[in-house]
Amino acid sequence: MVCSKCGSDNVSLQVVSESQLKTKHRGCLWWLLIGWYWLPIKWSFLTVPALIVKILAPKRYKLKTVQKKKYICQNCGHSWNA
């Protein structure tokens, strides 16, 4: 492999892990069937218990990890995807 920036053949291949934190959302079907009437009832009649549950309940996050291969020139530091 040859670097496109400096023309050197001193290039190494590295595997890079990229992580992204995504929130899990409710689906459209849930909102159409349950959410449109449940959330106003919950917040109007159960405000204090709902706040306690919101604080103590585990967060709905999903960690997505993608591994990519990148070439890195050892002379100039230029990097590009494999």
PAFIKOL-337374 format. One line per field, with one value per residue (C-alpha): residue in one letter; x, y, z. Coordinates in pm, 1 decimal. Example, Ala and Ser with C-alpha at 12.3 -4.5 7.8 and 13.67 -1.06 7.14 Angstrom:
residues 2
nugu <- A, S
east <- 1230.0, 1367.0
north <- -450.0, -106.0
up <- 780.0, 714.0
This chain:
residues 82
nugu <- M, V, C, S, K, C, G, S, D, N, V, S, L, Q, V, V, S, E, S, Q, L, K, T, K, H, R, G, C, L, W, W, L, L, I, G, W, Y, W, L, P, I, K, W, S, F, L, T, V, P, A, L, I, V, K, I, L, A, P, K, R, Y, K, L, K, T, V, Q, K, K, K, Y, I, C, Q, N, C, G, H, S, W, N, A
east <- 0.0, 126.5, 28.9, -159.3, -31.2, 345.6, 401.1, 563.4, 513.3, 560.2, 186.5, 23.2, -328.7, -512.7, -856.1, -1037.7, -1347.5, -1600.1, -1872.7, -2195.6, -2455.5, -2811.8, -3134.5, -3407.2, -3736.3, -4086.4, -4231.7, -4510.7, -4753.5, -4701.9, -4769.7, -5083.5, -5231.7, -5109.5, -4888.4, -5131.4, -5360.1, -5126.2, -4864.8, -5110.3, -5286.3, -4954.6, -4821.9, -5148.4, -5239.5, -4910.1, -4662.7, -4454.7, -4430.2, -4359.9, -4072.2, -3927.2, -3947.5, -3794.3, -3499.4, -3439.3, -3525.3, -3239.6, -3184.0, -3284.3, -2955.3, -2795.7, -2424.5, -2346.1, -1987.2, -1853.2, -1506.0, -1336.9, -1006.0, -785.6, -454.3, -214.1, 102.7, 391.8, 580.3, 319.9, 33.6, -228.5, -509.9, -779.4, -1036.1, -950.1
north <- 0.0, 346.3, 671.3, 900.3, 1213.3, 1157.1, 846.6, 643.4, 268.0, 274.0, 220.9, 17.0, -123.6, -72.6, -180.0, 108.2, 61.1, 342.7, 345.0, 540.3, 573.5, 559.3, 605.7, 347.8, 506.0, 372.9, 263.7, 431.0, 151.1, 205.4, 577.7, 518.2, 254.3, 341.2, 648.3, 920.0, 859.9, 696.5, 971.2, 1257.0, 1035.5, 931.5, 1286.1, 1437.0, 1176.4, 1007.0, 1295.9, 1218.7, 838.8, 900.4, 1134.2, 878.7, 606.1, 839.3, 910.5, 553.8, 350.9, 243.5, 458.2, 324.9, 348.7, 111.9, 107.1, 44.5, -47.7, -52.9, -175.3, -12.0, -79.7, 222.8, 264.1, 504.7, 638.3, 618.5, 906.9, 1182.9, 1059.2, 1061.9, 809.8, 666.3, 384.6, 40.4
up <- 0.0, -86.3, 86.0, -149.8, 25.0, 50.3, -167.1, 111.5, 138.9, 518.4, 586.8, 862.7, 889.3, 1219.3, 1338.6, 1509.1, 1726.4, 1716.8, 1981.4, 1964.6, 2239.3, 2111.6, 2302.7, 2269.6, 2173.9, 2179.9, 1848.5, 1651.8, 1735.5, 2109.9, 2073.7, 1866.8, 2096.0, 2448.4, 2475.1, 2367.5, 2666.0, 2920.2, 2952.2, 3030.4, 3288.5, 3442.4, 3475.6, 3602.3, 3866.4, 3948.4, 3931.6, 4240.3, 4183.2, 3814.6, 3902.0, 4143.9, 3879.3, 3619.2, 3850.7, 3972.1, 3661.3, 3438.5, 3133.1, 2794.8, 2610.3, 2365.2, 2289.4, 1923.2, 1837.6, 1483.0, 1392.0, 1093.8, 925.0, 860.9, 687.4, 855.7, 698.0, 942.2, 777.5, 740.9, 961.7, 684.4, 742.7, 516.2, 528.0, 395.0
